[in-house]
Amino acid sequence: MASFEPTIDYCVVKIPRWTFEKFPETEDFLTTSMKSVGETMAIGRTFREALQKAIRSLEIKRFGLTINLPAEAAHRPREFLEQKLNRPNSFRLFHVAAAFRHGMTLEEIRRLTMIDPWFLHQIRSLVEAEEEIQRTPFSTDVLYEAKRLGFSDITLGGIWNLPEGEIRRRRYETGILPVYKLVDTCAAEFEAYTPYYYSTYETEDETRPSTKPKVVILGGGPNRIGQGIEFDYCCVHASFALREEGYESIMVNSNPETVSTDYDTSDKLFFEPVTLEDVLHILKAEKPLGVIVQFGGQTPLNLARGLEAAGASILGTSPDAIDRAEDRKRFQEIVNRLGLRQPDNDTAMDTEEAVQVAERIGYPVLVRPSYVLGGRSMEIIYDTESLKAFMVRALEVSPGHPILIDKFLEDAIEVDVDAISDGTTTVVAGIMEHIEEAGIHSGDSACSLPAISFSPELLETIERQTKRIARELGVVGLMNIQYAIKDGGLFVLEVNPRASRTIPFVSKAIGVPLAKLATKVILGKTLQELGFIEPVRPKHISVKEAVFPFNRFPNVDVLLGPEMKSTGEVMGIDRSFGLAYAKSQMAAGFQMPLSGKVFISVHNHYKDRIVPVAAALARMGFEILATRGTADRLRERGVAAETIRKVSEGRPHVVDHIKNGDIRLVINVSLGRRSSRDAYHIRRGALLYNVLYTTTISGARALAEAIDALKREPWNVSPLQAYHQKSPPLP
């Protein structure tokens, strides 16, 4: 019944997750326009405990409020701190702690931040507690009190100059372990049966162990660019599959926005940070048969080795197989053994070595730090000067780790492949052709399933290579491979023996719940038993399109590149590629123009390739406007085009026409990261006034095909189920 008010004996702290590092052009400044892309939540007995748990749930390499303060705050003058406190930013919480450390008073900080004094008092008490711990020699009593305040083992190890594992060992020896409290959803009016737990350091444990076989699923933590709701989809399906197979499903996650953290999705929910310390506590309390790490994105994968070393059983693909795919040198051995092709590549530890590698491989090169998510700091470099500038930034992002350098395959088509394997049989569930050419991050590129321009022979080669890689790695569960096709050759770019962000898209496109099947495979069933041994070849076309948050971030360029920037995606389905792509653009919030003016401006490198697109749009009745160089080339090739001024050439210029609503479609293509201020203003104008735009040649081709389809044939809607019936979709 909902006839009583909740009465709670715990505190919940929610902290937003920001990704300003993805948008270096914009200032880290919080306003009334929402800029966070996710959030995390923590439950504790006190605010201080919950706050510290929430901080380590954020997955920003901070495991407590005060340790590892922003480097910029550690040795800067007081004026710098005052400025950071006065302007709301994503690190303000940590700057408040730094200010207390620097001796600022609570009243001074309150005046600068307008944060309620109660919160400031709590933060100050944590800073004082850390200073007290630093002054006090290690003892069991001090350790227990520190854990009650939410200090993590990593934080305490940093304070006492001990490894995290040593702190854990001493805790286990002295019996300092958390207990789990049940979240009371009945306000103590009735006995609560919702199996929804949080940890705290007290004496009474409220977990209710069952005799059923149990499996733990590790979730993905807060949504951020590169790891979002697609992994929660997989975790939820895994939970459903465990229930169907008679196992008790135990979910561990800290993201309040997800279905996996609904208390009735799993048999038990532990609302805890997805860190090694917190997961090991849960495994010690529940004693499950094993842990599933392949559905929560990179977060659980990063814990796999540590969990295995601590004696946990990792179900499905082994941590060693995951490492073989992720470690550059070990993966090279697999490529050589199987006789596969890979773009020429190498690694470098410093700038001088990177320049030598790039000159040997030949420009352009794709460079990135190792062990990063969502293409973080990945760039296509065309010359030595740009490479030197990149290395300064990259060595900061991933210090002590090699920088990966690959030959960039220009004008290649990228392919995403999702497969499922039981260790013996592998089924290629989906081969997706990227619409944007290679060089755009796979999470930002639109893609089509099935592939629309590959020959049956090429599809057969992709399928055969995928099966060989799965067998070599011993994949049990899901696997994603990214290939590139250039001049008819197939190159392996990346192998991920885990669930990928395209699993929900492929599952809906082919009508097969891949994450659910993968869970049953992980539990020991074969694909033969599950009745999925042949790939599904849908008669309809499904198109995935990325959705971007550019309008939230002032000064950000909408130009796409190898670093992922999208925060979500949409899907369009129809009987032809043109209509499916048109639906995906409409779903992303754009109006598809059927007449009017199209503006085109492309780099010299692309001028010949834009001519057929412009000619097709002109045949459909569109009026072509273009900057001088592009207009001259179009007219040379017989396409009528009116010259329009760039921003730097005086008014009325192209952005004025966009503002006035004259232009219905903008095609603006730059080469790599080289982009003039004029091109930036054009793209930014299209974004601000919600004009349909594309920044790639292949995207322009797809838009022309979509507009042509809308003009030639009527389109309608059908329920998803209709596409998966044996009869054709509903009219």
Solvent accessible surface area in square Angstrom, and as a share of the most:
residue,aa,sasa,rsa
1,M,182,0.81
2,A,109,0.84
3,S,84,0.54
4,F,53,0.22
5,E,147,0.66
6,P,105,0.66
7,T,98,0.57
8,I,96,0.49
9,D,91,0.47
10,Y,30,0.11
11,C,36,0.21
12,V,61,0.35
13,V,15,0.09
14,K,113,0.48
15,I,18,0.09
16,P,39,0.25
17,R,21,0.08
18,W,48,0.17
19,T,3,0.02
20,F,20,0.08
21,E,71,0.32
22,K,6,0.02
23,F,0,0.00
24,P,107,0.67
25,E,70,0.31
26,T,12,0.07
27,E,102,0.46
28,D,46,0.24
29,F,58,0.24
30,L,40,0.20
31,T,70,0.41
32,T,150,0.87
33,S,43,0.28
34,M,125,0.56
35,K,17,0.07
36,S,20,0.13
37,V,31,0.18
38,G,4,0.04
39,E,32,0.14
40,T,0,0.00
41,M,32,0.14
42,A,1,0.01
43,I,1,0.01
44,G,0,0.00
45,R,77,0.28
46,T,60,0.35
47,F,27,0.11
48,R,70,0.25
49,E,6,0.03
50,A,0,0.00
51,L,6,0.03
52,Q,1,0.00
53,K,4,0.02
54,A,0,0.00
55,I,0,0.00
56,R,18,0.07
57,S,1,0.00
58,L,7,0.04
59,E,45,0.20
60,I,50,0.26
61,K,154,0.65
62,R,29,0.11
63,F,61,0.25
64,G,1,0.01
65,L,1,0.00
66,T,2,0.01
67,I,39,0.20
68,N,86,0.44
69,L,22,0.11
70,P,6,0.04
71,A,92,0.72
72,E,65,0.29
73,A,0,0.00
74,A,44,0.34
75,H,168,0.75
76,R,114,0.42
77,P,81,0.51
78,R,97,0.36
79,E,118,0.53
80,F,31,0.13
81,L,0,0.00
82,E,51,0.23
83,Q,109,0.48
84,K,51,0.22
85,L,0,0.00
86,N,88,0.45
87,R,94,0.34
88,P,44,0.28
89,N,11,0.06
90,S,20,0.13
91,F,68,0.29
92,R,41,0.15
93,L,47,0.23
94,F,6,0.02
95,H,1,0.00
96,V,0,0.00
97,A,0,0.00
98,A,0,0.00
99,A,0,0.00
100,F,18,0.08
101,R,92,0.33
102,H,82,0.37
103,G,57,0.55
104,M,6,0.03
105,T,74,0.43
106,L,32,0.16
107,E,97,0.43
108,E,45,0.20
109,I,0,0.00
110,R,65,0.24
111,R,139,0.51
112,L,26,0.13
113,T,9,0.05
114,M,141,0.63
115,I,45,0.23
116,D,75,0.39
117,P,61,0.39
118,W,128,0.45
119,F,88,0.37
120,L,0,0.00
121,H,88,0.39
122,Q,26,0.12
123,I,5,0.03
124,R,78,0.28
125,S,20,0.13
126,L,1,0.01
127,V,4,0.02
128,E,90,0.40
129,A,18,0.14
130,E,2,0.01
131,E,56,0.25
132,E,90,0.40
133,I,9,0.05
134,Q,97,0.43
135,R,167,0.61
136,T,36,0.21
137,P,109,0.68
138,F,66,0.27
139,S,43,0.28
140,T,59,0.34
141,D,111,0.58
142,V,33,0.19
143,L,1,0.00
144,Y,70,0.27
145,E,91,0.41
146,A,1,0.01
147,K,4,0.02
148,R,105,0.38
149,L,32,0.16
150,G,4,0.04
151,F,3,0.01
152,S,2,0.01
153,D,0,0.00
154,I,63,0.32
155,T,1,0.00
156,L,0,0.00
157,G,3,0.03
158,G,47,0.45
159,I,24,0.12
160,W,37,0.13
161,N,139,0.71
162,L,46,0.23
163,P,92,0.58
164,E,43,0.19
165,G,38,0.37
166,E,38,0.17
167,I,0,0.00
168,R,32,0.12
169,R,115,0.42
170,R,65,0.24
171,R,0,0.00
172,Y,70,0.27
173,E,119,0.53
174,T,70,0.41
175,G,53,0.51
176,I,10,0.05
177,L,59,0.29
178,P,14,0.09
179,V,16,0.09
180,Y,3,0.01
181,K,7,0.03
182,L,22,0.11
183,V,7,0.04
184,D,39,0.20
185,T,55,0.32
186,C,27,0.16
187,A,11,0.08
188,A,87,0.68
189,E,107,0.48
190,F,118,0.49
191,E,108,0.49
192,A,8,0.06
193,Y,156,0.59
194,T,24,0.14
195,P,34,0.22
196,Y,26,0.10
197,Y,1,0.00
198,Y,1,0.00
199,S,9,0.05
200,T,4,0.02
201,Y,16,0.06
202,E,45,0.20
203,T,129,0.75
204,E,109,0.49
205,D,68,0.35
206,E,56,0.25
207,T,25,0.14
208,R,95,0.35
209,P,99,0.62
210,S,42,0.27
211,T,146,0.85
212,K,93,0.39
213,P,60,0.38
214,K,16,0.07
215,V,1,0.00
216,V,0,0.00
217,I,0,0.00
218,L,0,0.00
219,G,0,0.00
220,G,10,0.10
221,G,5,0.05
222,P,1,0.00
223,N,28,0.14
224,R,23,0.08
225,I,6,0.03
226,G,3,0.02
227,Q,4,0.02
228,G,17,0.17
229,I,93,0.47
230,E,26,0.12
231,F,7,0.03
232,D,11,0.06
233,Y,46,0.17
234,C,0,0.00
235,C,0,0.00
236,V,11,0.06
237,H,36,0.16
238,A,0,0.00
239,S,0,0.00
240,F,77,0.32
241,A,0,0.00
242,L,0,0.00
243,R,107,0.39
244,E,101,0.45
245,E,50,0.22
246,G,40,0.39
247,Y,46,0.18
248,E,11,0.05
249,S,0,0.00
250,I,0,0.00
251,M,0,0.00
252,V,0,0.00
253,N,2,0.01
254,S,0,0.00
255,N,0,0.00
256,P,43,0.27
257,E,82,0.37
258,T,7,0.04
259,V,81,0.46
260,S,0,0.00
261,T,12,0.07
262,D,67,0.35
263,Y,96,0.37
264,D,100,0.52
265,T,9,0.05
266,S,4,0.03
267,D,40,0.21
268,K,10,0.04
269,L,1,0.00
270,F,0,0.00
271,F,4,0.02
272,E,2,0.01
273,P,1,0.01
274,V,6,0.03
275,T,13,0.08
276,L,39,0.20
277,E,8,0.04
278,D,4,0.02
279,V,0,0.00
280,L,18,0.09
281,H,11,0.05
282,I,0,0.00
283,L,19,0.10
284,K,89,0.38
285,A,42,0.33
286,E,5,0.02
287,K,157,0.67
288,P,26,0.17
289,L,103,0.51
290,G,2,0.02
291,V,1,0.01
292,I,0,0.00
293,V,2,0.01
294,Q,3,0.01
295,F,1,0.00
296,G,0,0.00
297,G,1,0.01
298,Q,35,0.15
299,T,9,0.05
300,P,0,0.00
301,L,12,0.06
302,N,103,0.53
303,L,24,0.12
304,A,2,0.02
305,R,113,0.41
306,G,24,0.23
307,L,0,0.00
308,E,76,0.34
309,A,93,0.72
310,A,61,0.47
311,G,67,0.65
312,A,20,0.16
313,S,56,0.36
314,I,23,0.11
315,L,33,0.17
316,G,22,0.21
317,T,2,0.01
318,S,51,0.33
319,P,5,0.03
320,D,58,0.30
321,A,5,0.04
322,I,10,0.05
323,D,44,0.23
324,R,46,0.17
325,A,10,0.07
326,E,71,0.32
327,D,41,0.21
328,R,36,0.13
329,K,140,0.59
330,R,72,0.26
331,F,10,0.04
332,Q,60,0.27
333,E,100,0.45
334,I,0,0.00
335,V,3,0.02
336,N,103,0.53
337,R,148,0.54
338,L,23,0.12
339,G,63,0.61
340,L,16,0.08
341,R,130,0.47
342,Q,30,0.13
343,P,7,0.04
344,D,69,0.36
345,N,19,0.10
346,D,53,0.27
347,T,22,0.13
348,A,1,0.01
349,M,98,0.44
350,D,68,0.35
351,T,40,0.23
352,E,125,0.56
353,E,67,0.30
354,A,0,0.00
355,V,22,0.13
356,Q,108,0.48
357,V,12,0.07
358,A,0,0.00
359,E,106,0.48
360,R,140,0.51
361,I,18,0.09
362,G,23,0.22
363,Y,59,0.23
364,P,15,0.09
365,V,0,0.00
366,L,34,0.17
367,V,0,0.00
368,R,41,0.15
369,P,1,0.01
370,S,9,0.06
371,Y,151,0.58
372,V,49,0.28
373,L,45,0.23
374,G,8,0.08
375,G,7,0.06
376,R,59,0.22
377,S,16,0.10
378,M,24,0.11
379,E,32,0.14
380,I,16,0.08
381,I,3,0.01
382,Y,43,0.16
383,D,48,0.25
384,T,36,0.21
385,E,123,0.55
386,S,47,0.30
387,L,0,0.00
388,K,89,0.38
389,A,53,0.41
390,F,2,0.01
391,M,0,0.00
392,V,94,0.54
393,R,112,0.41
394,A,0,0.00
395,L,54,0.27
396,E,130,0.58
397,V,38,0.22
398,S,6,0.04
399,P,93,0.59
400,G,68,0.65
401,H,80,0.36
402,P,41,0.26
403,I,0,0.00
404,L,21,0.10
405,I,0,0.00
406,D,15,0.08
407,K,57,0.24
408,F,22,0.09
409,L,20,0.10
410,E,47,0.21
411,D,79,0.41
412,A,0,0.00
413,I,62,0.32
414,E,12,0.05
415,V,0,0.00
416,D,4,0.02
417,V,1,0.00
418,D,1,0.00
419,A,2,0.01
420,I,0,0.00
421,S,4,0.02
422,D,25,0.13
423,G,35,0.34
424,T,97,0.57
425,T,49,0.28
426,T,16,0.09
427,V,2,0.01
428,V,1,0.01
429,A,2,0.02
430,G,3,0.03
431,I,14,0.07
432,M,0,0.00
433,E,14,0.06
434,H,7,0.03
435,I,19,0.10
436,E,13,0.06
437,E,34,0.15
438,A,8,0.06
439,G,12,0.12
440,I,18,0.09
441,H,26,0.12
442,S,12,0.08
443,G,3,0.03
444,D,1,0.01
445,S,1,0.00
446,A,0,0.00
447,C,2,0.01
448,S,0,0.00
449,L,5,0.02
450,P,45,0.28
451,A,16,0.13
452,I,77,0.39
453,S,74,0.48
454,F,25,0.10
455,S,50,0.32
456,P,100,0.63
457,E,121,0.54
458,L,31,0.16
459,L,56,0.28
460,E,112,0.50
461,T,35,0.20
462,I,0,0.00
463,E,28,0.13
464,R,123,0.45
465,Q,24,0.11
466,T,0,0.00
467,K,84,0.35
468,R,98,0.36
469,I,0,0.00
470,A,1,0.01
471,R,162,0.59
472,E,43,0.19
473,L,8,0.04
474,G,37,0.35
475,V,0,0.00
476,V,38,0.22
477,G,0,0.00
478,L,1,0.00
479,M,2,0.01
480,N,3,0.02
481,I,0,0.00
482,Q,23,0.10
483,Y,0,0.00
484,A,1,0.00
485,I,15,0.08
486,K,61,0.26
487,D,139,0.72
488,G,65,0.63
489,G,9,0.09
490,L,11,0.06
491,F,24,0.10
492,V,0,0.00
493,L,51,0.26
494,E,57,0.25
495,V,3,0.02
496,N,13,0.07
497,P,1,0.01
498,R,29,0.11
499,A,0,0.00
500,S,8,0.05
501,R,36,0.13
502,T,6,0.04
503,I,1,0.00
504,P,17,0.11
505,F,6,0.02
506,V,0,0.00
507,S,6,0.04
508,K,81,0.34
509,A,0,0.00
510,I,6,0.03
511,G,40,0.39
512,V,20,0.11
513,P,53,0.33
514,L,0,0.00
515,A,0,0.00
516,K,42,0.18
517,L,23,0.11
518,A,0,0.00
519,T,0,0.00
520,K,27,0.11
521,V,3,0.02
522,I,14,0.07
523,L,38,0.19
524,G,60,0.58
525,K,74,0.31
526,T,55,0.32
527,L,0,0.00
528,Q,126,0.56
529,E,118,0.53
530,L,40,0.20
531,G,64,0.62
532,F,13,0.06
533,I,76,0.39
534,E,124,0.56
535,P,30,0.19
536,V,49,0.28
537,R,137,0.50
538,P,21,0.13
539,K,190,0.80
540,H,7,0.03
541,I,23,0.12
542,S,0,0.00
543,V,0,0.00
544,K,2,0.01
545,E,18,0.08
546,A,4,0.03
547,V,49,0.28
548,F,48,0.20
549,P,16,0.10
550,F,1,0.01
551,N,104,0.53
552,R,105,0.38
553,F,2,0.01
554,P,72,0.45
555,N,89,0.46
556,V,0,0.00
557,D,22,0.12
558,V,1,0.01
559,L,14,0.07
560,L,30,0.15
561,G,6,0.06
562,P,5,0.03
563,E,23,0.11
564,M,12,0.05
565,K,10,0.04
566,S,2,0.01
567,T,65,0.38
568,G,35,0.33
569,E,69,0.31
570,V,35,0.20
571,M,53,0.24
572,G,3,0.02
573,I,23,0.12
574,D,4,0.02
575,R,126,0.46
576,S,32,0.21
577,F,17,0.07
578,G,3,0.02
579,L,1,0.00
580,A,0,0.00
581,Y,6,0.02
582,A,0,0.00
583,K,28,0.12
584,S,0,0.00
585,Q,9,0.04
586,M,62,0.28
587,A,56,0.43
588,A,25,0.19
589,G,47,0.45
590,F,44,0.18
591,Q,145,0.64
592,M,20,0.09
593,P,1,0.01
594,L,81,0.40
595,S,65,0.42
596,G,32,0.31
597,K,61,0.26
598,V,0,0.00
599,F,0,0.00
600,I,0,0.00
601,S,14,0.09
602,V,9,0.05
603,H,67,0.30
604,N,109,0.56
605,H,83,0.37
606,Y,27,0.10
607,K,17,0.07
608,D,72,0.37
609,R,70,0.25
610,I,1,0.00
611,V,17,0.09
612,P,87,0.54
613,V,6,0.03
614,A,0,0.00
615,A,24,0.18
616,A,22,0.17
617,L,1,0.00
618,A,39,0.30
619,R,189,0.69
620,M,31,0.14
621,G,60,0.57
622,F,9,0.04
623,E,80,0.36
624,I,4,0.02
625,L,4,0.02
626,A,0,0.00
627,T,5,0.03
628,R,139,0.51
629,G,38,0.36
630,T,3,0.02
631,A,0,0.00
632,D,61,0.32
633,R,66,0.24
634,L,0,0.00
635,R,107,0.39
636,E,126,0.57
637,R,126,0.46
638,G,68,0.65
639,V,10,0.06
640,A,86,0.67
641,A,12,0.10
642,E,94,0.42
643,T,60,0.35
644,I,11,0.06
645,R,107,0.39
646,K,72,0.30
647,V,42,0.24
648,S,88,0.57
649,E,63,0.28
650,G,33,0.32
651,R,159,0.58
652,P,80,0.50
653,H,15,0.07
654,V,0,0.00
655,V,18,0.10
656,D,18,0.09
657,H,43,0.19
658,I,2,0.01
659,K,99,0.42
660,N,111,0.57
661,G,50,0.48
662,D,51,0.27
663,I,3,0.01
664,R,88,0.32
665,L,1,0.00
666,V,1,0.00
667,I,0,0.00
668,N,4,0.02
669,V,7,0.04
670,S,16,0.10
671,L,17,0.08
672,G,22,0.21
673,R,104,0.38
674,R,122,0.45
675,S,46,0.29
676,S,65,0.42
677,R,157,0.57
678,D,21,0.11
679,A,12,0.09
680,Y,22,0.08
681,H,70,0.31
682,I,2,0.01
683,R,1,0.00
684,R,25,0.09
685,G,4,0.03
686,A,0,0.00
687,L,28,0.14
688,L,107,0.53
689,Y,99,0.38
690,N,96,0.49
691,V,15,0.08
692,L,3,0.02
693,Y,37,0.14
694,T,12,0.07
695,T,12,0.07
696,T,9,0.05
697,I,1,0.01
698,S,15,0.10
699,G,1,0.01
700,A,1,0.00
701,R,118,0.43
702,A,5,0.04
703,L,2,0.01
704,A,7,0.06
705,E,86,0.39
706,A,0,0.00
707,I,0,0.00
708,D,43,0.22
709,A,3,0.02
710,L,25,0.12
711,K,85,0.36
712,R,164,0.60
713,E,39,0.17
714,P,110,0.69
715,W,108,0.38
716,N,63,0.32
717,V,116,0.67
718,S,23,0.15
719,P,71,0.45
720,L,68,0.34
721,Q,127,0.57
722,A,2,0.01
723,Y,26,0.10
724,H,69,0.31
725,Q,101,0.45
726,K,213,0.90
727,S,65,0.42
728,P,111,0.70
729,P,51,0.32
730,L,96,0.48
731,P,140,0.88
